[in-house]
Amino acid sequence: MALNTELEIYDFIIIGGGILGMSTAWQLQKRYPNKTVLVLEKEASAARHQTGRNSGVIHAGVYYKPGSLKARFCKEGNIATKAFCREHDIAFDECGKLLVATDQAELQRMQGLISRCAENEIEIEVLDQEMLKEREPNISGLGAIFVPSTGIVNYRQIAECMGRLVEGLGGKIVFGTAVTGIEEFADRMTVYTQGKRFHGRYLVACAGLQSDNIVNMMGLEPDFNIIPFRGEYFLLGSQHNNIVNHLIYPIPDPELPFLGVHLTRMIDGTVTVGPNAVLAFKREGYRKTDFSFKDSFNMLTYPGMIKLLCRHFKASMTELKNSLSKSGYLKLVQKYCSSIELNDLQEYPAGIRAQAVKKNGDIVDDFLFMKTSRALVVCNAPSPAATSAIPIGAHIVEKISELVTD
Ligand SMILES: Cc1cc2nc3c(=O)[nH]c(=O)nc-3n(C[C@H](O)[C@H](O)[C@H](O)COP(=O)(O)OP(=O)(O)OC[C@H]3O[C@@H](n4cnc5c(N)ncnc54)[C@H](O)[C@@H]3O)c2cc1C
């Protein structure tokens, strides 16, 4: 690596200015007020990728495998996120959510979710058809689970607020600076960017869609690849802002890793429909037509991708068909909300999920971290990682503090 570049020295360097990078930086700087913290973010401002392009739901923790990091951090994060919003004057709404069963098969699957809520100690109310109609006159189903602790928020505002807290405590955030190389030495990490080198005693990477590339930069071979799944939304016209009182979710298909197209009240008062889950051919390309030869080549030649596609071929094709046909997409939401029509669906920005997939085609379900002597990389942090950002940050600080010698 070229050494004739300007050098800056820090105690902790964090790659990524999404909600996980900002949460980690804030909690590290609080824990170590006399040490120096630097956040490097390639975009011009915080939360330009997953954190700023999601559903804004503060999840309760209904779905996750008992004992998993997702189950634990989501439940803790639900409480911590609301407390953070109260303390820092960020708008949120504990509006609750309904998981609606629309046929006998879903009603049966709903029983599994009821048991899971009991295992995860999530407070719920089970509604029959009439109770559902009373609570949500525009929604039809055979029954539903009501989860009162689910809420909504704008996660970009939380990430930006955490960034201000980092700076208030003396930390530094540098935007517009992409990390292009990383070297680990016995006494430090060296991080390369265009024209500048940074030495950090320790490094944390919260790079979302680029997490496998970060592992590669460190000279290691990741045992997973990030597969990008675009989540496409529509916005309902403002005449529908009061169409639902709560968030409305389908009963998810246990075979698929995503939650299904839902009706989401947003914190700005609007209502969105979505997201679906379509393979994206560019990691940070948000339009349907965006294409990167490098990203597509890497994805389509990855053995895990082929196995994943074979396993979920039918579901992938259905998602693709519904992405290309607005009326196909509409049918998904009409299953539980028949009054929504084609011309109610207006354009809305998409998001792209970073999903780690193993070589054998298994989707990495839980949050995943990788640690070396001086670095910790967040490898897999899909939903509900925004909800879980505060406990994930605390977890990372604990793991890093095990490495700190003075
Ligand atoms: C469509 C969709 C809906 C979702 N809905 C929800 C929800 O309702 N509730 C919930 O809890 N979660 C939800 N999620 C998940 C949640 O948004 C993510 O889990 C969370 O935002 C991850 O945060 P992050 O900081 O790891 O990633 P990101 O927000 O993607 O941030 C990573 C950052 O790293 C930067 N970076 C990458 N490489 C480099 C480099 N080389 N140099 C410098 N910077 C770099 C990127 O520019 C980016 O800013 C959703 C996600 C999507 C996509």
The ligand as an SDF file (V2000), in Angstrom:
LIG
                    3D

 53 58  0  0  0  0  0  0  0  0999 V2000
  -36.6200   -2.1050    2.6730 C   0  0  0  0  0  0  0  0  0  0  0  0
  -36.1470   -2.2320    4.1010 C   0  0  0  0  0  0  0  0  0  0  0  0
  -37.0600   -2.1860    5.1610 C   0  0  0  0  0  0  0  0  0  0  0  0
  -36.6220   -2.3210    6.4770 C   0  0  0  0  0  0  0  0  0  0  0  0
  -37.5010   -2.1170    7.5040 N   0  0  0  0  0  0  0  0  0  0  0  0
  -37.0350   -2.1190    8.7790 C   0  0  0  0  0  0  0  0  0  0  0  0
  -37.8920   -1.7760    9.8590 C   0  0  0  0  0  0  0  0  0  0  0  0
  -39.0370   -1.4000    9.6620 O   0  0  0  0  0  0  0  0  0  0  0  0
  -37.3990   -1.8650   11.1280 N   0  0  0  0  0  0  0  0  0  0  0  0
  -36.1080   -2.2730   11.3770 C   0  0  0  0  0  0  0  0  0  0  0  0
  -35.7380   -2.3800   12.5450 O   0  0  0  0  0  0  0  0  0  0  0  0
  -35.2680   -2.5510   10.3670 N   0  0  0  0  0  0  0  0  0  0  0  0
  -35.6880   -2.4580    9.0930 C   0  0  0  0  0  0  0  0  0  0  0  0
  -34.8270   -2.6880    8.0520 N   0  0  0  0  0  0  0  0  0  0  0  0
  -33.4340   -3.0590    8.3570 C   0  0  0  0  0  0  0  0  0  0  0  0
  -32.6020   -1.8420    8.7590 C   0  0  0  0  0  0  0  0  0  0  0  0
  -32.8500   -0.7300    7.9350 O   0  0  0  0  0  0  0  0  0  0  0  0
  -31.1240   -2.2110    8.6940 C   0  0  0  0  0  0  0  0  0  0  0  0
  -30.9480   -3.4360    9.3700 O   0  0  0  0  0  0  0  0  0  0  0  0
  -30.2330   -1.1670    9.3630 C   0  0  0  0  0  0  0  0  0  0  0  0
  -30.5020    0.1040    8.8280 O   0  0  0  0  0  0  0  0  0  0  0  0
  -28.7790   -1.5350    9.1820 C   0  0  0  0  0  0  0  0  0  0  0  0
  -27.9890   -0.4230    9.5610 O   0  0  0  0  0  0  0  0  0  0  0  0
  -26.4710   -0.3320    9.1450 P   0  0  0  0  0  0  0  0  0  0  0  0
  -25.9040    0.8540    9.7950 O   0  0  0  0  0  0  0  0  0  0  0  0
  -25.8310   -1.6700    9.3940 O   0  0  0  0  0  0  0  0  0  0  0  0
  -26.4860   -0.2360    7.5370 O   0  0  0  0  0  0  0  0  0  0  0  0
  -26.6410    1.0010    6.5670 P   0  0  0  0  0  0  0  0  0  0  0  0
  -27.7040    1.9250    6.9910 O   0  0  0  0  0  0  0  0  0  0  0  0
  -26.7650    0.4290    5.1900 O   0  0  0  0  0  0  0  0  0  0  0  0
  -25.2710    1.7750    6.7120 O   0  0  0  0  0  0  0  0  0  0  0  0
  -24.0420    1.2710    6.2400 C   0  0  0  0  0  0  0  0  0  0  0  0
  -23.1780    2.4720    5.8880 C   0  0  0  0  0  0  0  0  0  0  0  0
  -21.8510    2.0720    5.5930 O   0  0  0  0  0  0  0  0  0  0  0  0
  -21.3480    2.9090    4.5690 C   0  0  0  0  0  0  0  0  0  0  0  0
  -20.2290    2.2360    3.9240 N   0  0  0  0  0  0  0  0  0  0  0  0
  -20.2480    1.0350    3.2840 C   0  0  0  0  0  0  0  0  0  0  0  0
  -19.0210    0.7630    2.7890 N   0  0  0  0  0  0  0  0  0  0  0  0
  -18.2220    1.8010    3.1160 C   0  0  0  0  0  0  0  0  0  0  0  0
  -16.8480    2.1040    2.8420 C   0  0  0  0  0  0  0  0  0  0  0  0
  -16.0560    1.2820    2.1450 N   0  0  0  0  0  0  0  0  0  0  0  0
  -16.3400    3.2610    3.3150 N   0  0  0  0  0  0  0  0  0  0  0  0
  -17.1270    4.1410    4.0290 C   0  0  0  0  0  0  0  0  0  0  0  0
  -18.4400    3.9000    4.2850 N   0  0  0  0  0  0  0  0  0  0  0  0
  -18.9780    2.7540    3.8390 C   0  0  0  0  0  0  0  0  0  0  0  0
  -22.5550    3.0720    3.6480 C   0  0  0  0  0  0  0  0  0  0  0  0
  -22.4390    4.1860    2.8020 O   0  0  0  0  0  0  0  0  0  0  0  0
  -23.6940    3.1950    4.6570 C   0  0  0  0  0  0  0  0  0  0  0  0
  -23.9720    4.5420    4.9990 O   0  0  0  0  0  0  0  0  0  0  0  0
  -35.2420   -2.5440    6.7310 C   0  0  0  0  0  0  0  0  0  0  0  0
  -34.3260   -2.5590    5.6670 C   0  0  0  0  0  0  0  0  0  0  0  0
  -34.7590   -2.3710    4.3690 C   0  0  0  0  0  0  0  0  0  0  0  0
  -33.7540   -2.2900    3.2710 C   0  0  0  0  0  0  0  0  0  0  0  0
  1  2  1  0
  2  3  1  0
  2 52  2  0
  3  4  2  0
  4  5  1  0
  4 50  1  0
  5  6  2  0
  6  7  1  0
  6 13  1  0
  7  8  2  0
  7  9  1  0
  9 10  1  0
 10 11  2  0
 10 12  1  0
 12 13  2  0
 13 14  1  0
 14 15  1  0
 14 50  1  0
 15 16  1  0
 16 17  1  0
 16 18  1  0
 18 19  1  0
 18 20  1  0
 20 21  1  0
 20 22  1  0
 22 23  1  0
 23 24  1  0
 24 25  2  0
 24 26  1  0
 24 27  1  0
 27 28  1  0
 28 29  2  0
 28 30  1  0
 28 31  1  0
 31 32  1  0
 32 33  1  0
 33 34  1  0
 33 48  1  0
 34 35  1  0
 35 36  1  0
 35 46  1  0
 36 37  1  0
 36 45  1  0
 37 38  2  0
 38 39  1  0
 39 40  1  0
 39 45  2  0
 40 41  1  0
 40 42  2  0
 42 43  1  0
 43 44  2  0
 44 45  1  0
 46 47  1  0
 46 48  1  0
 48 49  1  0
 50 51  2  0
 51 52  1  0
 52 53  1  0
M  END
$$$$
